[in-house]
Amino acid sequence: MLLILLWASRSIASAETPVEIGRRIYREGMLPGDKPVVALIQGDIVVSGQRAACIHCHQRSGYGVVEGNQVVPPITARSLFQPRPVQGSRAGLERPAYRHDSLRRALHDGINPNGRTLQAPMPRYVLEDSEMSALIQYLQSLTANPPAGVTNEALHLATIVTDAVPAQQRRALLGVLDKYIQDKNADIRLMQRGGFGHSQLFRSWQLHVWELHGNPATWGEQLEQHFRQQPVFAVLGGVGNGSWREIHRRCEHLALPCLLPNTDEPFTSQDYFYSMYFTRGIEQEADVLAQHLREHEISAPRRIVQIYRKEMAGETAAARLQHALAEVHHIQLQDRAVAGNTPIDAVFWQDVFASRADSYVLWLADNDLAAIDKQPDKHNPTIYISSSHVPHPAATIQPALRKHTSIVQLHELPAMWQQQRTRLDNWLRVHQLAQLDERIEANTTQLLSLFNLALSHLQQEDLSGEQLIERLEHLTPITHAWPSRYPQFSLGAGQHVGSQGGYVVPMRADGSLPHEARWIIPQGTQPRVQKSETSSGIGTAANNHE
Ligand code: HEC
């Protein structure tokens, strides 16, 4: 498949438009015919390919970065093709608007329209005339148009609800979004009346609910249909049962920021830029558990049986656990797959426990576990249970079984979370919202506070989805003031999964969980996000040029 795609992309390379050629120079440092771009820094340091790509310093949005004293200026169409007035401490950096020939001179000879020499690390580029024009055409297109879903008056936003989402979860999601956006729009009207005029900062937010039906394999297509009917600037959260893969891929394809949905099956195993997640979901649970098993199930040999239903999230988790334990030779992990429609009853469990494994991993939901009516006789196994399958273990796990049970979970332990959630409770109370689903309420309020903060820092006349993502990446942890259900939540360049770890905790006899446990961060499972290497820190250049 990949080969065919590669072949196809090569064979059409000759038909690339100038803007596409320019985009590839900008983002990948590659020229037509797959030759790397070559450039010189400080007269003698040769850089080529990815290191010479503009994205490396100016970011995907063209907004650049500020890092200590080092400023990489914005090179969007709007900033390049207008004169730059600079007052105060940065005086001396003003310059007239670029034109085609002066931009060529800047890129080739490193001289700006004032005759000032551009300082290192800005490279000098060796490009053919046609390549140079292609690059300049791409720069002319860089955020030249308002992004999808943005008008002078409104910022259109969407959220996603898929089939088979319980009514309670749906109400929790839409309740929080509606109230938050009502507040926001009331503020905006106040600002407008208060004489701030109709600044574009004060666009009202308009939410569209995208319902996706049927087979998850078709969700991407449906999403695109919604988007074509009503373009939006970003997708805020959402809730779904089933793999997020097609949604993820379509968001990347449409260059549409899709932020922090409630899904146990995100898709983070390829290069991506426009999506962000709270966790890697069920795969992260499997990785956390694998790490725990490696450290705790040490008396050799250990036989562990994992049980899951075919064609469901559990199957993904089971495959991941097999993969993660493949190298651990003293653990023998056996699979027991159950067809989706086969009932799991007391007889099934007797049979399972008769196999007398050392431990069991159950990627199964409440109703399947409810059928366990007896504790395993005569042996003392540990039973690992996934909290994304069983959100309320105390209500599900029979008292006799609790002393055997350990819960795998990615969110904060109840005792710790209680201390933080006051702010969320207050917010719900003030907005007359009943507590319906803690996960969705906590996640959606956190998402909205991050989005609102990032948005307020964007260059409003020159909005872009790329700028939004970069701004979210650069919010410092201290600005993550809203309580998060996930310990150590933080986003960054190349880090679009906010929380990387999880707990494996033994259940107590009364069904509660301990107050403390070790936070496990699985090794070697960093997601792959496309990033520019300079952007390790502080803020985007947008701030300084506002
Ligand atoms: C290694 C980092 C780096 C790379 C790669 C890089 N730039 Fe720059 N660029 C800079 C820095 C730093 C400046 C500011 C230099 C100054 O003002 O003295 C700059 C300045 C510029 C300017 C002048 C902006 C102005 O307002 O006068 C333009 C235009 C520009 N870069 C375009 C590009 C393009 C197009 C590419 C890719 C083909 C690129 N740069 C690649 C770091 C980089």
Residues whose N, C-alpha, C, O or C-beta is under 5 A from the ligand:
A	BS01	HEC	R51 A52 A53 C54 H56 C57 V71 V72 P73 P74 I75 A106 N112 T117 L118 Q119 A120 P121 M122 P123
